[in-house]
Amino acid sequence: MSSADGALIQLKAWLSQSNLPKDGRLPPEREFADLLGVSRGDLRKALATLEKNGELWRRVGKGTFFGAKPIDELSVVGRVAEQSNPMEVMSARILIEPLLARQAAINATGYHIDDLERCLVAQRQAVTWRQYENADNRLHRTIAEASRNTVLLALFDQLNAIRRAVVWGRLRSQTSVPPDDHHSFAQHDAIVRAIRERDQENAAAIMKTHLEEVRDGLIRAKPNAV
């Protein structure tokens, strides 16, 4: 493994476990390289990889930020977010993400599997909901990456941008630590296991069940959010 690959692994692990500020701003480059224990050159390559994947964005003179780029109200995604609602988003996820899990079970590389395993660890080590959600977001996107289908990944990223604006922005209110028996832990474990074992049917079925439970939880929390 090259030093650049190692820096990318370190960066992903840090992002999944850290308490980022609300705007997702990352530390200055020199400080960040020291924090991760990597060279600035390798850090730049790792950041460029995540930027290319749509996982972070940069603004000249402002810095580098983790997450989807703020939605322009005039963009297609922005218009959809304004007209949509949480249940529409969940319905779309339930249609699309089981397909991604199925494709991941076919096409995931060893690198993808390792990355998914790191996400599982990061979720259980999370001490705040924000840390958990960072790891959760990373896990679902890694499954999309593991499909190795550029079009499906692009669709996932668009849906994820809408999800951030519509669902979490309006419904997330937890301030405590995720409980040890949080239902997503076991479900995520099972999804990753099915992908690792190349079990397409189970990967899709468990993902569908998982997202249906997320949807049902949103309904219980906000019964009028439809």
C-alpha positions as a Markdown table, in Angstrom:
| # | Residue | x | y | z |
|---|---|---|---|---|
| 1 | Met | 0.0 | 0.0 | 0.0 |
| 2 | Ser | 1.4 | 3.4 | -1.0 |
| 3 | Ser | 1.7 | 6.3 | 1.4 |
| 4 | Ala | -1.1 | 8.1 | -0.5 |
| 5 | Asp | -3.4 | 5.1 | 0.0 |
| 6 | Gly | -2.6 | 5.2 | 3.7 |
| 7 | Ala | -3.4 | 8.9 | 3.9 |
| 8 | Leu | -6.8 | 8.2 | 2.2 |
| 9 | Ile | -7.6 | 5.5 | 4.8 |
| 10 | Gln | -6.5 | 7.8 | 7.6 |
| 11 | Leu | -8.6 | 10.6 | 6.3 |
| 12 | Lys | -11.8 | 8.5 | 5.9 |
| 13 | Ala | -11.3 | 7.1 | 9.4 |
| 14 | Trp | -10.9 | 10.5 | 10.9 |
| 15 | Leu | -14.0 | 11.9 | 9.0 |
| 16 | Ser | -16.2 | 9.0 | 10.3 |
| 17 | Gln | -15.2 | 9.5 | 13.9 |
| 18 | Ser | -14.7 | 13.3 | 14.3 |
| 19 | Asn | -17.0 | 15.9 | 15.7 |
| 20 | Leu | -16.9 | 18.4 | 12.8 |
| 21 | Pro | -18.4 | 21.9 | 13.1 |
| 22 | Lys | -21.9 | 22.3 | 11.8 |
| 23 | Asp | -20.6 | 23.6 | 8.5 |
| 24 | Gly | -18.3 | 20.6 | 8.0 |
| 25 | Arg | -15.2 | 22.7 | 7.8 |
| 26 | Leu | -11.9 | 20.7 | 8.0 |
| 27 | Pro | -8.8 | 21.9 | 9.8 |
| 28 | Pro | -6.2 | 23.9 | 7.8 |
| 29 | Glu | -4.0 | 21.7 | 5.6 |
| 30 | Arg | -0.8 | 21.9 | 7.6 |
| 31 | Glu | -2.6 | 21.3 | 10.9 |
| 32 | Phe | -4.7 | 18.5 | 9.3 |
| 33 | Ala | -1.6 | 16.7 | 7.9 |
| 34 | Asp | 0.0 | 16.7 | 11.4 |
| 35 | Leu | -3.2 | 15.5 | 13.0 |
| 36 | Leu | -3.4 | 12.5 | 10.6 |
| 37 | Gly | 0.3 | 11.9 | 10.7 |
| 38 | Val | 0.7 | 12.1 | 6.9 |
| 39 | Ser | 2.6 | 14.4 | 4.5 |
| 40 | Arg | 0.9 | 17.4 | 3.1 |
| 41 | Gly | 1.3 | 16.0 | -0.4 |
| 42 | Asp | -0.4 | 12.7 | 0.5 |
| 43 | Leu | -3.1 | 14.6 | 2.3 |
| 44 | Arg | -3.8 | 16.7 | -0.8 |
| 45 | Lys | -4.1 | 13.6 | -2.9 |
| 46 | Ala | -6.6 | 12.1 | -0.4 |
| 47 | Leu | -8.6 | 15.3 | -0.3 |
| 48 | Ala | -8.6 | 15.4 | -4.1 |
| 49 | Thr | -9.9 | 11.9 | -4.2 |
| 50 | Leu | -12.8 | 12.6 | -1.9 |
| 51 | Glu | -13.6 | 15.9 | -3.7 |
| 52 | Lys | -13.7 | 14.0 | -7.0 |
| 53 | Asn | -16.1 | 11.5 | -5.4 |
| 54 | Gly | -18.4 | 14.4 | -4.2 |
| 55 | Glu | -17.7 | 13.8 | -0.5 |
| 56 | Leu | -16.2 | 17.2 | 0.2 |
| 57 | Trp | -16.0 | 20.5 | -1.5 |
| 58 | Arg | -13.7 | 23.6 | -1.4 |
| 59 | Arg | -14.3 | 27.3 | -1.5 |
| 60 | Val | -11.4 | 29.6 | -2.4 |
| 61 | Gly | -10.4 | 31.6 | 0.6 |
| 62 | Lys | -12.8 | 29.8 | 3.0 |
| 63 | Gly | -11.4 | 26.2 | 3.2 |
| 64 | Thr | -12.4 | 22.6 | 2.6 |
| 65 | Phe | -15.7 | 21.3 | 3.8 |
| 66 | Phe | -17.0 | 17.7 | 4.4 |
| 67 | Gly | -20.3 | 16.7 | 2.9 |
| 68 | Ala | -22.4 | 17.7 | 0.0 |
| 69 | Lys | -21.9 | 21.1 | -1.5 |
| 70 | Pro | -24.6 | 23.6 | -0.3 |
| 71 | Ile | -27.6 | 23.3 | -2.7 |
| 72 | Asp | -28.1 | 26.3 | -5.0 |
| 73 | Glu | -31.8 | 27.2 | -4.7 |
| 74 | Leu | -31.9 | 27.5 | -8.5 |
| 75 | Ser | -30.4 | 24.0 | -9.1 |
| 76 | Val | -32.5 | 21.0 | -10.0 |
| 77 | Val | -31.6 | 19.4 | -6.7 |
| 78 | Gly | -32.6 | 22.5 | -4.8 |
| 79 | Arg | -35.9 | 22.7 | -6.6 |
| 80 | Val | -36.6 | 19.0 | -5.8 |
| 81 | Ala | -35.7 | 19.5 | -2.2 |
| 82 | Glu | -38.1 | 22.4 | -1.9 |
| 83 | Gln | -41.0 | 20.4 | -3.4 |
| 84 | Ser | -40.3 | 17.1 | -1.7 |
| 85 | Asn | -40.8 | 15.7 | 1.8 |
| 86 | Pro | -39.1 | 13.1 | 4.0 |
| 87 | Met | -41.4 | 10.2 | 3.0 |
| 88 | Glu | -40.7 | 10.8 | -0.7 |
| 89 | Val | -37.0 | 10.7 | 0.0 |
| 90 | Met | -37.3 | 7.4 | 2.0 |
| 91 | Ser | -39.4 | 5.9 | -0.8 |
| 92 | Ala | -36.7 | 6.7 | -3.3 |
| 93 | Arg | -34.0 | 5.3 | -1.1 |
| 94 | Ile | -36.0 | 2.1 | -0.6 |
| 95 | Leu | -36.2 | 1.7 | -4.4 |
| 96 | Ile | -32.5 | 2.6 | -5.2 |
| 97 | Glu | -30.3 | 1.5 | -2.3 |
| 98 | Pro | -31.3 | -2.2 | -2.3 |
| 99 | Leu | -30.2 | -2.3 | -6.0 |
| 100 | Leu | -26.9 | -0.7 | -5.0 |
| 101 | Ala | -26.4 | -3.3 | -2.3 |
| 102 | Arg | -27.1 | -6.0 | -4.8 |
| 103 | Gln | -24.6 | -4.6 | -7.3 |
| 104 | Ala | -22.1 | -4.1 | -4.5 |
| 105 | Ala | -22.3 | -7.8 | -3.6 |
| 106 | Ile | -21.3 | -8.5 | -7.2 |
| 107 | Asn | -18.7 | -5.9 | -7.8 |
| 108 | Ala | -17.1 | -4.8 | -4.5 |
| 109 | Thr | -13.4 | -5.0 | -4.3 |
| 110 | Gly | -11.3 | -5.9 | -1.3 |
| 111 | Tyr | -10.7 | -2.2 | -0.8 |
| 112 | His | -14.4 | -1.6 | -0.6 |
| 113 | Ile | -15.0 | -4.4 | 1.9 |
| 114 | Asp | -12.2 | -3.0 | 4.1 |
| 115 | Asp | -13.7 | 0.4 | 3.9 |
| 116 | Leu | -17.1 | -0.9 | 4.9 |
| 117 | Glu | -15.6 | -2.7 | 7.9 |
| 118 | Arg | -14.0 | 0.5 | 9.0 |
| 119 | Cys | -17.3 | 2.3 | 8.8 |
| 120 | Leu | -18.9 | -0.4 | 11.0 |
| 121 | Val | -16.2 | 0.1 | 13.7 |
| 122 | Ala | -16.5 | 3.9 | 13.5 |
| 123 | Gln | -20.3 | 3.7 | 14.0 |
| 124 | Arg | -19.9 | 1.7 | 17.2 |
| 125 | Gln | -17.2 | 3.9 | 18.5 |
| 126 | Ala | -19.2 | 7.1 | 17.9 |
| 127 | Val | -19.9 | 9.1 | 21.0 |
| 128 | Thr | -22.3 | 11.6 | 19.4 |
| 129 | Trp | -25.0 | 11.4 | 16.9 |
| 130 | Arg | -23.0 | 13.6 | 14.5 |
| 131 | Gln | -20.1 | 11.1 | 14.6 |
| 132 | Tyr | -22.6 | 8.2 | 14.0 |
| 133 | Glu | -24.2 | 10.0 | 11.1 |
| 134 | Asn | -20.8 | 10.7 | 9.5 |
| 135 | Ala | -20.0 | 7.0 | 9.7 |
| 136 | Asp | -23.5 | 6.0 | 8.5 |
| 137 | Asn | -23.3 | 8.4 | 5.5 |
| 138 | Arg | -19.8 | 7.0 | 4.7 |
| 139 | Leu | -21.1 | 3.4 | 4.8 |
| 140 | His | -24.0 | 4.0 | 2.5 |
| 141 | Arg | -21.9 | 5.9 | 0.0 |
| 142 | Thr | -19.2 | 3.2 | 0.1 |
| 143 | Ile | -21.9 | 0.6 | -0.8 |
| 144 | Ala | -22.8 | 2.9 | -3.8 |
| 145 | Glu | -19.2 | 3.1 | -4.8 |
| 146 | Ala | -18.9 | -0.6 | -4.5 |
| 147 | Ser | -21.6 | -1.0 | -7.1 |
| 148 | Arg | -18.9 | 0.2 | -9.5 |
| 149 | Asn | -21.6 | 1.8 | -11.7 |
| 150 | Thr | -20.9 | 5.5 | -12.4 |
| 151 | Val | -24.5 | 6.3 | -13.3 |
| 152 | Leu | -25.9 | 4.7 | -10.1 |
| 153 | Leu | -23.3 | 6.4 | -8.0 |
| 154 | Ala | -24.3 | 9.8 | -9.5 |
| 155 | Leu | -28.0 | 9.1 | -8.8 |
| 156 | Phe | -27.1 | 8.1 | -5.2 |
| 157 | Asp | -25.2 | 11.4 | -4.7 |
| 158 | Gln | -28.1 | 13.4 | -6.1 |
| 159 | Leu | -30.5 | 11.6 | -3.8 |
| 160 | Asn | -28.2 | 12.0 | -0.9 |
| 161 | Ala | -28.0 | 15.8 | -1.4 |
| 162 | Ile | -31.8 | 15.9 | -1.4 |
| 163 | Arg | -31.9 | 13.7 | 1.7 |
| 164 | Arg | -29.6 | 16.0 | 3.6 |
| 165 | Ala | -31.7 | 19.0 | 2.8 |
| 166 | Val | -35.1 | 17.4 | 3.3 |
| 167 | Val | -34.8 | 14.7 | 5.9 |
| 168 | Trp | -32.0 | 15.3 | 8.3 |
| 169 | Gly | -32.2 | 19.1 | 8.1 |
| 170 | Arg | -35.9 | 18.9 | 9.3 |
| 171 | Leu | -36.1 | 15.9 | 11.4 |
| 172 | Arg | -32.9 | 15.2 | 13.3 |
| 173 | Ser | -33.2 | 16.3 | 16.9 |
| 174 | Gln | -31.3 | 13.7 | 19.0 |
| 175 | Thr | -28.5 | 15.1 | 21.2 |
| 176 | Ser | -27.6 | 12.0 | 23.1 |
| 177 | Val | -25.1 | 9.2 | 22.3 |
| 178 | Pro | -26.4 | 6.4 | 20.0 |
| 179 | Pro | -27.6 | 3.5 | 22.2 |
| 180 | Asp | -25.6 | 0.3 | 22.2 |
| 181 | Asp | -28.7 | -1.6 | 20.8 |
| 182 | His | -29.4 | 0.9 | 18.0 |
| 183 | His | -31.1 | -1.2 | 15.4 |
| 184 | Ser | -28.9 | 0.0 | 12.5 |
| 185 | Phe | -25.7 | -1.6 | 14.0 |
| 186 | Ala | -26.9 | -5.2 | 13.5 |
| 187 | Gln | -28.5 | -4.3 | 10.1 |
| 188 | His | -25.4 | -2.7 | 8.8 |
| 189 | Asp | -23.4 | -5.7 | 10.0 |
| 190 | Ala | -25.7 | -8.0 | 8.1 |
| 191 | Ile | -25.6 | -5.9 | 4.9 |
| 192 | Val | -21.8 | -5.8 | 4.9 |
| 193 | Arg | -21.6 | -9.5 | 5.6 |
| 194 | Ala | -23.9 | -10.2 | 2.7 |
| 195 | Ile | -21.8 | -8.0 | 0.4 |
| 196 | Arg | -18.6 | -9.7 | 1.6 |
| 197 | Glu | -20.1 | -13.2 | 1.0 |
| 198 | Arg | -21.4 | -12.1 | -2.5 |
| 199 | Asp | -25.0 | -12.8 | -1.4 |
| 200 | Gln | -26.9 | -10.5 | -3.7 |
| 201 | Glu | -30.4 | -11.4 | -2.6 |
| 202 | Asn | -29.6 | -11.0 | 1.1 |
| 203 | Ala | -27.7 | -7.7 | 0.6 |
| 204 | Ala | -30.7 | -6.2 | -1.2 |
| 205 | Ala | -33.3 | -7.7 | 1.2 |
| 206 | Ile | -31.5 | -6.5 | 4.3 |
| 207 | Met | -30.9 | -3.1 | 2.9 |
| 208 | Lys | -34.7 | -2.8 | 2.1 |
| 209 | Thr | -35.6 | -3.9 | 5.6 |
| 210 | His | -33.1 | -1.5 | 7.1 |
| 211 | Leu | -34.5 | 1.5 | 5.2 |
| 212 | Glu | -38.1 | 0.6 | 5.9 |
| 213 | Glu | -37.3 | 0.7 | 9.6 |
| 214 | Val | -35.6 | 4.1 | 9.2 |
| 215 | Arg | -38.7 | 5.3 | 7.4 |
| 216 | Asp | -41.0 | 3.9 | 10.1 |
| 217 | Gly | -38.8 | 5.6 | 12.8 |
| 218 | Leu | -39.2 | 8.9 | 11.0 |
| 219 | Ile | -43.0 | 8.4 | 10.9 |
| 220 | Arg | -43.1 | 7.7 | 14.6 |
| 221 | Ala | -40.9 | 10.8 | 15.4 |
| 222 | Lys | -42.7 | 13.2 | 13.0 |
| 223 | Pro | -46.0 | 11.7 | 12.0 |
| 224 | Asn | -46.9 | 14.9 | 10.0 |
| 225 | Ala | -43.6 | 15.0 | 8.0 |
| 226 | Val | -45.2 | 13.8 | 4.8 |
